[in-house]
Amino acid sequence: MSNNITRVLLTLFYPAVIILNMKTENSHTYSAFQGSALLFRGELQDVVLNIKKHLGRSENSSVLILSDATGKTLDFSFQGSQQDVLKRLEMYKHTDDPVEPSGPGRPKLGVISREISLLPRHWEWLATQSGGASATLRLLVEEARKKSSNINTTKQLQERAYQVMSVLAGDLQGYEEALRALYKKDGKAFVTQVKGWPKDIQKYLSELTKPVFKEK
């Protein structure tokens, strides 16, 4: 016995602004460490110029610049004058302009028509839902996106903390145990393992891992 598949053209609604990256209060800030000490924190230009001033005439920097959003280190050359440094910063500027979807439909509302295939029983169920098939499908898609987003967000937060830990604390006692606690989302075990680490590193990691342990 075969199931008949019905094809129809549905008009689905897409938000007018698509947010590509999760924005947080520290999404565009950076932290500069020298050894285990936090030297500067803030917007990239401010951090870089403060490091340049800190280095003086020296062009060899032992300062690590970390992205507060990703935990990754930023390789930056401090050679030359302050103007040279500012020119070099141009390549790191990001664009925050919202992206509007284009294509068929009603652009101002971000509505796009696409064809989907459903079995008869799916259409029968959709017909019983208030608001119509399109509205119900939009709601189902949004719910699925939220669940997927929560999973991805947790993994991204753990990866961010791992990036920082591997650079700042890879040689410290309890590193492996703290890493395991991070991925198990065991906040108490994590705090126990890092309590002997330098204060600036502890404080920084506490901030970065707080949302990971909060989601447990």
N, C-alpha and C positions, 0 to 999 in steps of 0.2 A: 504493500500500500504506500503510495507516494503522497507527500504533502505538496499542495499547491502554494506557490509563492507569488504574492501580489506585489507588483512594483508600482509605486506612485511617486509623484513629484511633490516634495514637501518644502515649505518655506520655513527655514530655521533662522532663529534670531541669534546674531553674534553681537556681543557688546561693542559699542563704538570704539572703545579704547582697549587694546590688548596689552596686558601687563606681562612683559616677557620675564622679568626677574622680580622675586619677592623683595619688596623694599622694607628695610628696617632702619632704625635710627642710626646704625653704624654702617649703612650700605656703601657709603663713599668716604669713609674715614680710614686712616692708616695709623699704625703704631710702630714706633722706632725703638728697638732694643739694642743696647750695647752690652754684650754679655748677658747677665740676668737682670739688668736694670732698664726700666722703661724711661727713655729720655724724652720723647715727644709723642703727642697724639693729636690728630685732627685731620683737616683736609690735606690732600696730598701736597699741594703747593706749599702750605705752611710747614708741614713736616720736613719736606725736602730743603726748604730755605733755612730752617732752623738747624738741620744737620750740617748744611754748608757752612753756616756761621760757627757751629760747634767744632767743625774740622779745622777751621782757619785756613792756613796755606796748604795743609796736607790734602792730598787728593786720594789717598788710600783709606777707604772707610771700612771699619770693622762693625759698622752699624747695620742692623738688619731692619728692613722695612717690611712690615706685614700688613696685608689687607685684612681689615676687620670683618669684611664680608665673606671672604673665601679662606682666609688663613694662609694663603700663599705668599711667598716672599717676592718682593719686587726688586729686580736687578736694575740698579741705577748708577750711572757714572757721574761723579762729582768733579770731573776734570774741567778746568777753565774757570771763567769768571761767573758771577751770579747771573749775568745775562745769558751765558752759555747754558747754564743749568735751567733757566726759565725756558729757553728755546727747546731744550730736550724734553721738558715737561709737556709740550704741546701734543706729543704722540700719545700721552696717557689720558687726555681729556675724553670724557664720555658724553654721549648725547642722551638727554632725558626726554626728548620730545616724544609724545605719544604716537603710536602707530595706528592708523586707521585702515581697516580692511578695504580692499577694492574689489571690484568684480560686479556680477549681476545683482539685481535686487535693489533695495533702497539704501544707498550709501549712508545717508544721515543717521539711519537707525542701525546700520550694520546688518541688514537682513540679506541672507544669501539663500538661493534655492538650490537644493541638491536632491538627487534621486536616491531613495533607500528601498530595500527589499525586506518585507516582513511576512511571516506566515499568517494565515487567516485567523488563528487563535490570538495572535498579537493584536490584530486590528479589532477583533471582537472585544478584547480587554480595553484597548484605547478608547473605543466608542463609549464605554461606560464611565470614563473619567471626565470630570468637569473641566471646562476650558478648552476642550478639543485636543486632537492628536498632536499638533505641533507644540502646544503649551506643555503637555504632559511629557513629550520627548525631551524638550528643553530642560525641564525639571530633573528628569532622570539623568541626563548628561551632566548637569551641574553637580548633582549629588555624587556621581561617579568621579568627576574631576576633583572634588573636594577630598574624597577618600584617597585618591591617587596622590594628590598634592601633599597631604599630611605625611604619607609614607616617604615621598621624595624629600620633603623638607627635613624630616628627621635624619635621613641619610646624609643630606648635605650639611646639616649642622654637626653631625658626628665627624664627617670628613674635614670640615673646617677646623674643629678642635684637634683632630689628628695631625693636620698639617702644621699647626702651631706647636704641638707637643713634640713632634719629631725634630723640629728645628731648635726649640728652646730647652727641651727637657729630655732629649733622647739618651743622654748619658747620666741622667739623675736616677738615684735609687727609687725603685718602685714604679719606674716608667711602664714596664710591661703589664704590671698589675693594674695600674691606672688606666691603661689603654683597654684592657679587658673590661674593666668596670664601665668605661665610656660606652662601649658597644653593647653592654648588657643593660645600660641605662640604670646602673646602680650608683646613685648619688653618694650614699654613705661610704661605700667602699672607695669611691673615687677621692673623696675628701680625706679619708684616712691615708691613702697612698701619697697624696701630694702635700700633706701638712708640713713635711720637712723641706719642701722646695723653697727657693727664694721668694720673698713676699710679692714682688712685682709679677712674677710668673704665676704664682698662685692666684692673685687677684684677677689677672687677665684671663686665665683659664676658667676661673669661677664665673666670670661674665659670659664667656663664650659657650660654656656647657650648661648654664642655667636653663635655657629652653629645652635642651635635650632631656634633662632629668625631670623637668616640669611636665613633659608629655607622657611620662610613664603612666 
